[in-house]
């Protein structure tokens, strides 16, 4: 149970920057579309994609480091899990 909880926590921490950026971009574009009455679906997709790409470029090393660290900890605890 502890491994599942740790995995969910790591997944949340890794995905949070991308999700928050996409939410902020979506809200801002939605407000812009409401004000200008431009209802183009692709207009909301492009800023989210660009924002997610920037976040991955900036914090991708940290995300990878978190995932690798979790993998190392999981492998280090494997004998303990096997032996019970």
Backbone as ProteinMPNN parsed JSONL, in Angstrom:
{"seq_chain_A": "XXXXXXXXXXXXXXXXXXXXXXXXXXXXXXXXXXXXXXXXXXXXXXXXXXXXXXXXXXXXXXXXXXXXXXXXXXXXXXXXXXXX", "coords_chain_A": {"N_chain_A": [[0.81, -1.19, 0.0], [1.98, 1.196, 0.712], [3.771, 1.623, -1.377], [2.091, 2.078, -3.551], [0.85, 4.426, -2.713], [3.073, 6.128, -2.63], [3.775, 6.096, -5.343], [1.526, 7.293, -6.499], [1.723, 9.826, -5.344], [4.164, 10.749, -6.41], [3.481, 10.757, -9.142], [1.509, 12.72, -9.113], [2.994, 14.973, -8.299], [4.784, 15.177, -10.443], [3.118, 15.596, -12.656], [1.721, 17.896, -12.009], [2.861, 20.568, -12.638], [2.549, 20.7, -15.47], [-0.203, 20.29, -15.794], [-1.279, 22.462, -14.332], [-0.285, 24.621, -15.809], [-1.586, 24.181, -18.253], [-4.243, 24.482, -17.434], [-4.297, 27.178, -16.608], [-3.611, 28.444, -19.023], [-5.79, 27.624, -20.579], [-7.958, 28.845, -19.235], [-7.283, 31.567, -19.526], [-7.299, 31.835, -22.344], [-9.932, 31.128, -22.803], [-11.259, 33.269, -21.536], [-10.335, 35.334, -23.181], [-11.484, 34.515, -25.607], [-14.172, 34.764, -24.955], [-14.415, 37.499, -24.556], [-13.701, 38.554, -27.067], [-15.4, 37.2, -28.706], [-14.602, 35.159, -30.403], [-14.877, 32.005, -31.502], [-13.121, 29.672, -31.91], [-11.954, 26.42, -31.963], [-9.346, 25.411, -32.181], [-7.841, 27.508, -31.334], [-7.728, 27.486, -28.575], [-6.274, 25.233, -28.108], [-3.613, 25.432, -29.059], [-2.132, 27.394, -27.393], [-2.138, 25.952, -24.969], [-0.654, 23.694, -25.668], [1.818, 24.853, -26.335], [2.482, 26.019, -23.864], [2.662, 23.699, -22.254], [4.834, 22.457, -23.508], [6.867, 24.309, -22.966], [6.97, 24.15, -20.165], [7.775, 21.486, -19.854], [10.28, 21.649, -21.083], [11.589, 23.369, -19.321], [11.301, 22.225, -16.725], [11.748, 19.556, -17.128], [14.048, 18.043, -16.539], [13.987, 17.936, -13.759], [11.591, 16.515, -13.413], [12.249, 14.048, -14.595], [14.347, 13.301, -12.901], [12.951, 12.957, -10.473], [11.317, 10.748, -11.143], [13.269, 8.801, -11.735], [14.587, 8.635, -9.287], [12.532, 7.614, -7.689], [12.25, 5.134, -8.951], [14.763, 3.987, -8.382], [14.599, 3.83, -5.569], [12.484, 2.045, -5.369], [13.582, -0.25, -6.557], [15.626, -0.725, -4.736], [14.167, -1.479, -2.545], [13.096, -3.858, -3.366], [14.175, -6.504, -2.672], [13.377, -6.622, 0.006], [10.61, -6.609, -0.268], [10.199, -8.991, -1.642], [11.141, -10.943, 0.148], [9.433, -10.569, 2.181]], "CA_chain_A": [[0.0, 0.0, 0.0], [2.876, 2.351, 0.774], [4.342, 1.822, -2.713], [1.055, 2.686, -4.383], [0.704, 5.802, -2.254], [4.261, 6.869, -3.1], [3.682, 6.229, -6.795], [0.504, 8.298, -6.792], [2.251, 11.123, -4.933], [5.16, 11.133, -7.414], [2.758, 11.07, -10.378], [0.857, 14.016, -8.907], [4.019, 16.019, -8.291], [5.37, 15.308, -11.778], [2.142, 16.109, -13.621], [1.123, 19.159, -11.565], [3.24, 21.773, -13.403], [1.962, 20.675, -16.811], [-1.645, 20.471, -15.668], [-1.572, 23.832, -13.911], [-0.019, 25.498, -16.951], [-2.668, 23.992, -19.222], [-5.465, 25.073, -16.881], [-4.171, 28.64, -16.667], [-3.688, 28.84, -20.433], [-7.17, 27.418, -21.018], [-8.818, 29.895, -18.664], [-6.957, 32.852, -20.17], [-7.786, 31.812, -23.723], [-11.391, 31.147, -22.716], [-11.667, 34.653, -21.263], [-10.064, 36.087, -24.406], [-12.496, 34.142, -26.592], [-15.459, 35.33, -24.541], [-14.379, 38.948, -24.762], [-13.653, 38.873, -28.496], [-16.424, 36.374, -29.357], [-13.992, 34.257, -31.382], [-15.123, 30.654, -31.011], [-12.309, 28.722, -32.678], [-11.497, 25.365, -31.065], [-7.894, 25.257, -32.227], [-7.233, 28.656, -30.658], [-7.471, 27.133, -27.179], [-5.355, 24.095, -28.055], [-2.227, 25.828, -29.343], [-1.444, 27.933, -26.216], [-1.935, 24.873, -23.997], [0.441, 22.873, -26.169], [3.053, 25.632, -26.193], [2.754, 26.118, -22.435], [3.124, 22.397, -21.773], [6.176, 22.242, -24.047], [7.797, 25.16, -22.218], [7.115, 23.578, -18.819], [8.593, 20.272, -19.981], [11.655, 22.063, -21.364], [12.176, 24.002, -18.143], [11.342, 21.354, -15.545], [11.845, 18.153, -17.535], [15.135, 17.372, -15.82], [13.486, 17.661, -12.412], [10.592, 15.445, -13.524], [12.97, 12.809, -14.837], [15.075, 12.985, -11.678], [11.971, 12.43, -9.516], [10.912, 9.414, -11.577], [14.411, 7.899, -11.592], [14.798, 8.441, -7.851], [11.502, 6.678, -7.236], [12.606, 3.815, -9.474], [15.89, 3.475, -7.598], [14.095, 3.455, -4.245], [11.664, 0.84, -5.54], [14.492, -1.381, -6.781], [16.354, -0.971, -3.497], [13.261, -2.15, -1.608], [12.597, -5.101, -3.964], [14.461, -7.707, -1.855], [12.543, -6.558, 1.205], [9.254, -7.001, -0.651], [10.199, -10.398, -2.025], [11.312, -11.776, 1.345], [8.275, -10.383, 3.069]], "C_chain_A": [[0.861, 1.264, 0.0], [3.48, 2.652, -0.604], [3.332, 2.499, -3.628], [0.851, 4.15, -4.003], [1.875, 6.661, -2.733], [4.2, 7.101, -4.603], [2.648, 7.286, -7.187], [0.993, 9.701, -6.444], [3.276, 11.634, -5.949], [4.473, 11.525, -8.727], [2.06, 12.425, -10.28], [1.862, 15.152, -8.968], [4.608, 16.245, -9.681], [4.384, 15.957, -12.752], [1.575, 17.478, -13.25], [1.573, 20.384, -12.369], [2.61, 21.834, -14.792], [0.462, 20.934, -16.741], [-2.01, 21.902, -15.275], [-1.339, 24.832, -15.043], [-1.141, 25.394, -17.983], [-3.974, 24.601, -18.732], [-5.419, 26.591, -16.98], [-4.284, 29.125, -18.108], [-5.113, 28.695, -20.953], [-8.115, 28.481, -20.506], [-8.556, 31.232, -19.342], [-7.468, 32.908, -21.603], [-9.311, 31.822, -23.739], [-11.926, 32.545, -22.439], [-11.47, 35.512, -22.508], [-11.107, 35.776, -25.482], [-13.859, 34.713, -26.231], [-15.521, 36.826, -24.822], [-14.447, 39.287, -26.246], [-14.69, 38.118, -29.315], [-15.86, 35.554, -30.515], [-14.134, 32.85, -30.826], [-14.419, 29.618, -31.894], [-11.714, 27.699, -31.718], [-9.979, 25.232, -31.046], [-7.176, 26.394, -31.514], [-6.928, 28.325, -29.194], [-6.45, 26.007, -27.058], [-3.895, 24.514, -28.177], [-1.529, 26.447, -28.121], [-1.204, 26.875, -25.129], [-0.748, 24.006, -24.397], [1.784, 23.587, -26.018], [3.446, 25.748, -24.719], [3.278, 24.813, -21.859], [4.544, 22.109, -22.272], [7.214, 23.072, -23.299], [8.039, 24.601, -20.827], [7.974, 22.322, -18.861], [10.049, 20.64, -20.244], [12.34, 22.626, -20.129], [12.334, 23.011, -16.992], [11.425, 19.87, -15.892], [12.93, 17.389, -16.804], [14.706, 17.02, -14.401], [12.48, 16.518, -12.425], [11.266, 14.087, -13.717], [13.731, 12.368, -13.6], [14.141, 12.394, -10.621], [11.578, 10.999, -9.878], [12.045, 8.403, -11.397], [14.693, 7.616, -10.121], [13.775, 7.471, -7.284], [11.804, 5.26, -7.72], [13.754, 3.181, -8.708], [15.44, 3.028, -6.21], [13.264, 2.178, -4.313], [12.541, -0.392, -5.747], [15.288, -1.728, -5.517], [15.469, -1.716, -2.498], [12.733, -3.464, -2.144], [12.95, -6.338, -3.143], [13.609, -7.757, -0.591], [11.124, -7.009, 0.902], [9.167, -8.469, -1.001], [10.275, -11.301, -0.801], [10.16, -11.625, 2.335], [8.672, -9.701, 4.284]], "O_chain_A": [[0.517, 2.266, -0.627], [3.676, 3.817, -0.951], [3.686, 3.396, -4.394], [0.699, 5.008, -4.872], [1.68, 7.789, -3.186], [4.538, 8.184, -5.08], [2.877, 8.078, -8.101], [0.709, 10.657, -7.167], [3.261, 12.811, -6.309], [4.848, 12.518, -9.35], [2.025, 13.185, -11.249], [1.617, 16.173, -9.611], [4.898, 17.381, -10.055], [4.779, 16.778, -13.579], [1.001, 18.152, -14.105], [0.72, 21.183, -12.755], [2.187, 22.901, -15.238], [-0.079, 21.705, -17.534], [-2.945, 22.481, -15.827], [-2.109, 25.777, -15.212], [-1.59, 26.405, -18.522], [-4.729, 25.171, -19.519], [-6.395, 27.219, -17.391], [-4.975, 30.107, -18.382], [-5.592, 29.555, -21.692], [-8.974, 28.967, -21.243], [-9.493, 31.95, -19.692], [-8.014, 33.927, -22.026], [-9.915, 32.459, -24.602], [-12.922, 32.963, -23.029], [-12.332, 36.32, -22.853], [-11.559, 36.678, -26.188], [-14.62, 35.105, -27.116], [-16.543, 37.349, -25.267], [-15.168, 40.203, -26.642], [-14.839, 38.38, -30.509], [-16.56, 35.288, -31.492], [-13.565, 32.54, -29.779], [-15.067, 28.794, -32.539], [-11.039, 28.073, -30.759], [-9.395, 24.966, -29.996], [-6.015, 26.248, -31.132], [-5.958, 28.841, -28.638], [-5.827, 25.849, -26.009], [-3.038, 23.994, -27.463], [-0.4, 26.05, -27.829], [-0.178, 26.906, -24.449], [0.066, 23.63, -23.554], [2.773, 22.974, -25.615], [4.617, 25.592, -24.374], [4.223, 24.811, -21.071], [5.363, 21.572, -21.526], [8.316, 22.595, -23.029], [9.176, 24.574, -20.354], [8.816, 22.121, -17.985], [10.955, 20.016, -19.692], [13.528, 22.392, -19.91], [13.386, 22.963, -16.354], [11.195, 19.02, -15.032], [12.754, 16.214, -16.482], [15.021, 15.941, -13.899], [12.51, 15.652, -11.551], [10.895, 13.103, -13.078], [13.758, 11.178, -13.283], [14.505, 11.432, -9.945], [11.515, 10.134, -9.004], [11.809, 7.278, -10.957], [15.004, 6.483, -9.752], [14.118, 6.601, -6.484], [11.629, 4.297, -6.973], [13.73, 1.986, -8.416], [15.851, 1.971, -5.73], [13.335, 1.333, -3.421], [12.276, -1.452, -5.179], [15.584, -2.897, -5.267], [15.971, -2.5, -1.693], [11.981, -4.142, -1.443], [12.07, -7.172, -2.931], [13.172, -8.83, -0.175], [10.502, -7.704, 1.705], [8.172, -9.126, -0.692], [9.563, -12.302, -0.715], [9.958, -12.465, 3.212], [7.837, -9.454, 5.155]]}, "name": "protein", "num_of_chains": 1, "seq": "XXXXXXXXXXXXXXXXXXXXXXXXXXXXXXXXXXXXXXXXXXXXXXXXXXXXXXXXXXXXXXXXXXXXXXXXXXXXXXXXXXXX"}
